[in-house]
Amino acid sequence: MITLREAYRNSKETLSLVYEQSEATAVLNYLFENLFSKTSKDLILHGDDLFESQDELEAILVRLKNCEPIQHILGYEYFSGLKILVNSDVLIPRPETEELVQWIVEEEKSPINVITDFCTGSACLALAMRKYFPNSKIIATDISEKAVEMGKKSESLNFDFSMVQWEVHDLLTQDYQFEQPDLVVCNPPYIKIEEKEAMGINVLDYEPHLALFVYDDDALLFYKRVIQLFLEKKMPHIYFELNPITANDLAFWCIEKELNCLFKYDLSGKKRFARISK
């Protein structure tokens, strides 16, 4: 049997054959802390203790060497202080999307009766809205029944009772027949097919392409559809996560529709978010 320090060091050497050093360290720290309850402090103070989970660790390393996301191995990712369940049916929540949540919370001070989350996926946005706007009704929709079921489980994991209205809904082909929202959030499929070649195996092999790619010549298909649902009604504030490549195209389209389009940059300096209003 090996020590905790040896287990960590050997694992890092193994992963460094596949990942860059910094990424290997980040993945291992996340794994050891969340699965084995061993922090960096434990490695220093208790590194000579015997490590009793070597078989389990070896099995996980095989999966990591195949570029399977650590979040899938653990079965969850943290988002805005919430534990969001994930598998191959939903996208893993990204840190950038947390920035969108922070922007919404900063901007929306008035009471909000109804918030709708289109293309909810893992439901990270819907559940963050429930957390930060506890007096609002949340409606979460997705074309994937499996995604909706996963969202329900995540809500049960984080809250004592259900407050979200979950709906299987095809945004592109079905009308919106639920309560009129005062605020809309949406992180739709926005990656062009031609961008696929630049993406990693950990995304292409393990995350749902239906939630990633726009299978249409119009990369703004989902954005336009969400906005058009409300053009003839009282327009809610609509918050989107964007593909920076097509952000300006969205701005020009909004000008044609006489809509206001306010952009916000993410921490890496990319035009990542937009708020649409009349």
DRENTI-287077 format. One record per residue (C-alpha): chain; x, y, z. Coordinates in pm, 1 decimal. Each point is the difference from the previous one (the first is absolute). Layout:
% residues N
[badren "A", [X, Y, Z]];
...
//
This chain:
% residues 278
[badren "A", [0.0, 0.0, 0.0]];
[badren "A", [126.5, 348.2, -83.5]];
[badren "A", [-21.6, 329.6, 184.7]];
[badren "A", [-230.2, 291.0, -79.5]];
[badren "A", [294.8, 201.6, -130.6]];
[badren "A", [114.3, -284.6, -225.6]];
[badren "A", [-351.2, -53.0, -133.4]];
[badren "A", [-28.9, 366.6, -89.3]];
[badren "A", [347.7, 20.1, -154.8]];
[badren "A", [-46.4, -316.5, -207.2]];
[badren "A", [-339.9, 118.6, -119.9]];
[badren "A", [141.8, 332.4, -108.1]];
[badren "A", [274.0, -171.8, -197.4]];
[badren "A", [-260.6, -216.6, -171.2]];
[badren "A", [-230.9, 288.7, -90.9]];
[badren "A", [287.6, 218.1, -115.1]];
[badren "A", [37.1, -237.0, -294.0]];
[badren "A", [-344.5, 113.6, -119.3]];
[badren "A", [-60.5, 343.4, 155.6]];
[badren "A", [210.7, 309.3, 36.9]];
[badren "A", [162.9, 27.9, 345.0]];
[badren "A", [-236.2, 270.0, 123.7]];
[badren "A", [-308.8, -187.1, -116.7]];
[badren "A", [123.2, -328.6, 146.5]];
[badren "A", [49.9, 172.6, 334.6]];
[badren "A", [-343.9, 161.4, -11.5]];
[badren "A", [-173.4, -328.6, -87.5]];
[badren "A", [184.4, -191.0, 273.0]];
[badren "A", [-68.6, 261.8, 266.0]];
[badren "A", [-368.5, -3.4, -92.1]];
[badren "A", [-6.6, -380.5, 8.2]];
[badren "A", [187.2, -47.2, 327.4]];
[badren "A", [-200.1, 267.7, 178.1]];
[badren "A", [-346.6, -98.4, -121.9]];
[badren "A", [26.9, -379.3, -16.0]];
[badren "A", [262.1, -84.1, 262.4]];
[badren "A", [-45.4, 306.5, 225.8]];
[badren "A", [372.9, 76.6, -17.7]];
[badren "A", [104.1, 362.7, -35.8]];
[badren "A", [339.6, 153.5, -78.2]];
[badren "A", [38.1, 52.6, 372.0]];
[badren "A", [-52.2, -373.2, 58.2]];
[badren "A", [276.2, -77.4, -249.8]];
[badren "A", [238.9, 211.0, 206.7]];
[badren "A", [-107.2, -106.8, 348.9]];
[badren "A", [-101.9, -361.2, -66.8]];
[badren "A", [191.7, -88.9, -316.4]];
[badren "A", [163.8, -300.7, 167.7]];
[badren "A", [-335.6, -154.8, 95.9]];
[badren "A", [-96.5, -313.5, -190.1]];
[badren "A", [-232.5, 57.6, -296.2]];
[badren "A", [-271.9, -265.4, 12.6]];
[badren "A", [-185.5, 81.7, -324.1]];
[badren "A", [269.2, -92.5, -251.3]];
[badren "A", [-218.6, -240.0, -202.6]];
[badren "A", [-273.9, 259.3, -34.7]];
[badren "A", [254.3, 263.7, -96.6]];
[badren "A", [157.3, -224.7, -265.6]];
[badren "A", [-340.5, -59.7, -160.9]];
[badren "A", [-66.8, 374.0, -10.0]];
[badren "A", [341.4, 72.4, -151.6]];
[badren "A", [-82.9, -232.5, -289.4]];
[badren "A", [-314.0, 203.1, -68.7]];
[badren "A", [185.7, 330.7, 31.5]];
[badren "A", [268.9, -120.1, -242.8]];
[badren "A", [-282.9, -53.9, -249.2]];
[badren "A", [-86.5, 370.2, 46.3]];
[badren "A", [-327.5, -69.3, 182.3]];
[badren "A", [-89.3, 315.8, 195.3]];
[badren "A", [62.1, -21.0, 373.0]];
[badren "A", [-351.5, 138.8, 51.3]];
[badren "A", [-148.9, -304.6, -171.4]];
[badren "A", [207.9, -231.5, 214.7]];
[badren "A", [-118.3, 173.1, 317.1]];
[badren "A", [-351.4, 53.9, -138.1]];
[badren "A", [-26.4, 369.0, 83.7]];
[badren "A", [145.1, 348.8, -32.2]];
[badren "A", [-34.7, 296.0, 233.0]];
[badren "A", [-165.6, 311.9, -140.4]];
[badren "A", [-88.4, 316.9, 189.8]];
[badren "A", [27.5, -193.5, 325.5]];
[badren "A", [-232.5, -274.0, -126.2]];
[badren "A", [78.9, -365.0, -68.7]];
[badren "A", [-112.1, -66.7, -357.4]];
[badren "A", [-29.5, -361.2, -115.2]];
[badren "A", [157.2, -73.4, -338.1]];
[badren "A", [43.0, -285.4, -244.4]];
[badren "A", [27.2, -37.1, -377.3]];
[badren "A", [-359.2, 125.0, -43.2]];
[badren "A", [79.5, 356.6, 111.3]];
[badren "A", [278.4, 252.6, -35.8]];
[badren "A", [236.1, 46.6, 291.0]];
[badren "A", [-59.3, 348.9, 147.7]];
[badren "A", [279.4, 240.4, -86.0]];
[badren "A", [150.7, 276.9, 213.0]];
[badren "A", [-94.2, 254.7, -267.9]];
[badren "A", [-366.2, -75.2, 57.9]];
[badren "A", [45.3, 88.3, 366.1]];
[badren "A", [108.2, 342.9, -120.6]];
[badren "A", [-334.0, 28.1, -180.6]];
[badren "A", [-180.7, -80.3, 325.0]];
[badren "A", [199.0, 266.7, 183.7]];
[badren "A", [-88.8, 257.8, -264.7]];
[badren "A", [-370.5, -79.8, 21.7]];
[badren "A", [2.5, 22.1, 380.0]];
[badren "A", [178.6, 335.8, -16.4]];
[badren "A", [-237.9, 144.8, -260.5]];
[badren "A", [-342.1, -131.7, 100.3]];
[badren "A", [-97.8, 169.0, 324.4]];
[badren "A", [-378.4, 24.2, -46.8]];
[badren "A", [-230.7, -287.2, 103.1]];
[badren "A", [-25.9, -257.7, -279.2]];
[badren "A", [-315.9, -207.1, -21.8]];
[badren "A", [99.0, -256.8, -263.5]];
[badren "A", [341.8, -102.8, -136.1]];
[badren "A", [26.7, -238.0, -295.9]];
[badren "A", [315.3, -195.2, -81.6]];
[badren "A", [1.9, -131.9, -357.8]];
[badren "A", [237.9, -285.3, -93.0]];
[badren "A", [47.0, -67.0, 370.7]];
[badren "A", [230.5, -302.4, -47.9]];
[badren "A", [157.7, -76.2, 337.0]];
[badren "A", [-238.4, 260.6, 148.4]];
[badren "A", [289.8, 193.6, 150.6]];
[badren "A", [-153.0, 333.2, -108.1]];
[badren "A", [-352.4, -90.2, 108.9]];
[badren "A", [115.6, -113.0, 343.9]];
[badren "A", [225.9, 301.8, 42.1]];
[badren "A", [-302.9, 218.6, -77.5]];
[badren "A", [-196.4, -189.7, 262.0]];
[badren "A", [279.9, 59.7, 251.4]];
[badren "A", [41.2, 372.7, -61.6]];
[badren "A", [-364.2, 84.3, -73.8]];
[badren "A", [-182.8, -218.9, 254.7]];
[badren "A", [-329.7, 184.0, -42.7]];
[badren "A", [-10.6, -50.5, -376.2]];
[badren "A", [-166.7, -282.4, -186.9]];
[badren "A", [255.0, -185.1, -214.2]];
[badren "A", [-94.5, -177.0, -323.7]];
[badren "A", [273.8, -222.2, -145.6]];
[badren "A", [-37.7, -148.7, -347.4]];
[badren "A", [207.7, -229.6, -218.2]];
[badren "A", [-55.9, -220.8, -303.7]];
[badren "A", [170.6, -287.1, 183.4]];
[badren "A", [-217.4, -195.5, 241.3]];
[badren "A", [315.3, -147.5, 156.2]];
[badren "A", [133.7, 349.2, 67.1]];
[badren "A", [-326.9, 104.0, 165.1]];
[badren "A", [8.8, -308.2, 222.0]];
[badren "A", [358.6, 76.7, 97.4]];
[badren "A", [-102.1, 356.2, 86.9]];
[badren "A", [-275.1, -127.8, 227.7]];
[badren "A", [252.1, -218.2, 185.6]];
[badren "A", [237.2, 293.2, 43.0]];
[badren "A", [-279.4, 212.8, 140.6]];
[badren "A", [-83.1, -273.9, 252.8]];
[badren "A", [366.7, -24.2, 93.5]];
[badren "A", [31.3, 372.1, 74.8]];
[badren "A", [-342.5, 99.3, 130.2]];
[badren "A", [-246.4, -151.0, 244.2]];
[badren "A", [-298.9, 34.9, -233.8]];
[badren "A", [-65.8, 61.9, -368.2]];
[badren "A", [-67.4, 352.7, -123.9]];
[badren "A", [99.5, -38.8, -366.4]];
[badren "A", [-251.0, -76.6, -274.6]];
[badren "A", [178.9, -251.7, -223.8]];
[badren "A", [-111.6, -27.3, -363.9]];
[badren "A", [112.7, -212.7, -294.4]];
[badren "A", [-26.3, 257.2, -278.0]];
[badren "A", [141.6, 32.2, -351.7]];
[badren "A", [94.4, 365.4, -20.4]];
[badren "A", [31.6, 0.9, -379.9]];
[badren "A", [-329.2, -166.2, -89.7]];
[badren "A", [-239.4, 56.9, 290.2]];
[badren "A", [-165.3, 320.0, 112.2]];
[badren "A", [62.0, 127.2, 350.8]];
[badren "A", [-322.0, -82.8, 186.9]];
[badren "A", [109.2, 56.3, 357.3]];
[badren "A", [-22.7, 305.5, 222.0]];
[badren "A", [131.3, 325.4, -144.4]];
[badren "A", [347.2, 53.0, 148.6]];
[badren "A", [136.3, 324.5, 135.6]];
[badren "A", [353.7, -127.8, -55.6]];
[badren "A", [145.7, -260.8, -235.4]];
[badren "A", [335.5, -174.6, 28.1]];
[badren "A", [140.8, -218.6, -273.5]];
[badren "A", [327.8, -173.0, -76.9]];
[badren "A", [-92.8, -163.7, -331.3]];
[badren "A", [201.3, -208.3, -244.6]];
[badren "A", [228.4, 253.2, -164.5]];
[badren "A", [308.5, -173.8, -136.9]];
[badren "A", [32.5, -12.7, -378.7]];
[badren "A", [66.1, -342.1, -150.0]];
[badren "A", [323.6, 124.0, -154.6]];
[badren "A", [132.8, 74.1, 349.7]];
[badren "A", [-17.7, -369.1, 92.1]];
[badren "A", [352.0, -73.6, -122.5]];
[badren "A", [151.0, 232.3, 261.2]];
[badren "A", [-182.1, -163.5, 292.4]];
[badren "A", [140.3, -255.6, 243.0]];
[badren "A", [-84.7, -368.7, 26.2]];
[badren "A", [-128.8, 57.0, 354.0]];
[badren "A", [-281.3, 210.3, -148.1]];
[badren "A", [-64.8, -172.6, -333.4]];
[badren "A", [-6.7, -354.8, 138.1]];
[badren "A", [-180.6, 59.9, 327.9]];
[badren "A", [-237.6, 296.9, -26.9]];
[badren "A", [-328.2, 16.4, -198.1]];
[badren "A", [47.3, 145.1, -347.7]];
[badren "A", [-366.5, 101.7, -1.8]];
[badren "A", [78.4, 252.6, 272.1]];
[badren "A", [325.4, 118.0, -157.8]];
[badren "A", [-42.3, 45.6, -373.3]];
[badren "A", [-230.6, 200.0, -224.9]];
[badren "A", [-90.8, -233.0, -285.4]];
[badren "A", [-111.8, 284.6, -221.6]];
[badren "A", [153.3, 260.2, -228.1]];
[badren "A", [-124.1, 267.4, 239.8]];
[badren "A", [215.4, -14.4, 313.8]];
[badren "A", [-246.4, 238.4, 170.3]];
[badren "A", [-294.8, -232.9, -52.4]];
[badren "A", [-76.3, -55.6, 369.6]];
[badren "A", [57.9, 363.1, 99.3]];
[badren "A", [-236.6, 130.4, -264.6]];
[badren "A", [-263.3, -256.0, 93.0]];
[badren "A", [3.3, 94.6, 369.4]];
[badren "A", [-28.4, 369.6, -81.9]];
[badren "A", [-271.0, -49.9, -263.1]];
[badren "A", [-216.8, -184.1, 252.3]];
[badren "A", [-43.9, 330.4, 183.0]];
[badren "A", [19.8, 266.1, -273.5]];
[badren "A", [-377.7, 34.2, -12.1]];
[badren "A", [-37.9, -17.7, 377.2]];
[badren "A", [136.6, 184.3, 298.4]];
[badren "A", [371.1, -56.4, -51.4]];
[badren "A", [178.3, -138.8, 306.0]];
[badren "A", [365.3, 67.2, 64.3]];
[badren "A", [174.8, -281.9, -185.9]];
[badren "A", [347.4, -105.1, 112.7]];
[badren "A", [209.2, -219.8, -229.4]];
[badren "A", [334.3, -169.6, 13.5]];
[badren "A", [166.8, 55.2, -336.8]];
[badren "A", [251.3, -134.9, -241.9]];
[badren "A", [236.0, 300.9, -23.9]];
[badren "A", [44.5, -74.8, -370.7]];
[badren "A", [-363.9, 81.6, -77.2]];
[badren "A", [-65.8, 267.3, 264.9]];
[badren "A", [17.2, 291.5, -243.6]];
[badren "A", [-235.7, -178.4, -239.1]];
[badren "A", [-254.5, -12.9, 280.3]];
[badren "A", [46.3, 372.2, 63.6]];
[badren "A", [-68.2, 86.1, -364.8]];
[badren "A", [-310.8, -218.5, -5.1]];
[badren "A", [-130.0, 168.8, 316.2]];
[badren "A", [49.8, 341.2, -161.7]];
[badren "A", [-218.1, -114.6, -289.7]];
[badren "A", [-270.5, -100.4, 249.5]];
[badren "A", [37.7, 329.4, 192.4]];
[badren "A", [114.7, -182.5, 311.9]];
[badren "A", [263.7, 97.2, 253.0]];
[badren "A", [298.0, -235.7, 20.4]];
[badren "A", [239.5, 49.4, 289.4]];
[badren "A", [314.1, -212.4, 6.3]];
[badren "A", [214.0, -105.0, 293.0]];
[badren "A", [350.7, -142.6, -23.1]];
[badren "A", [112.1, -304.3, 194.3]];
[badren "A", [312.3, -7.9, 216.8]];
[badren "A", [213.1, -103.0, -296.7]];
[badren "A", [-106.8, 311.9, -191.7]];
[badren "A", [-239.8, -171.9, -242.1]];
[badren "A", [-342.4, 135.7, -94.3]];
[badren "A", [-181.1, -283.9, 172.9]];
[badren "A", [-339.1, 126.5, 124.0]];
[badren "A", [-285.4, 218.3, -125.0]];
[badren "A", [-312.9, 154.9, 143.5]];
[badren "A", [-276.9, 63.8, -250.4]];
[badren "A", [-287.5, 238.7, 70.5]];
[badren "A", [-237.8, 236.9, -176.4]];
//
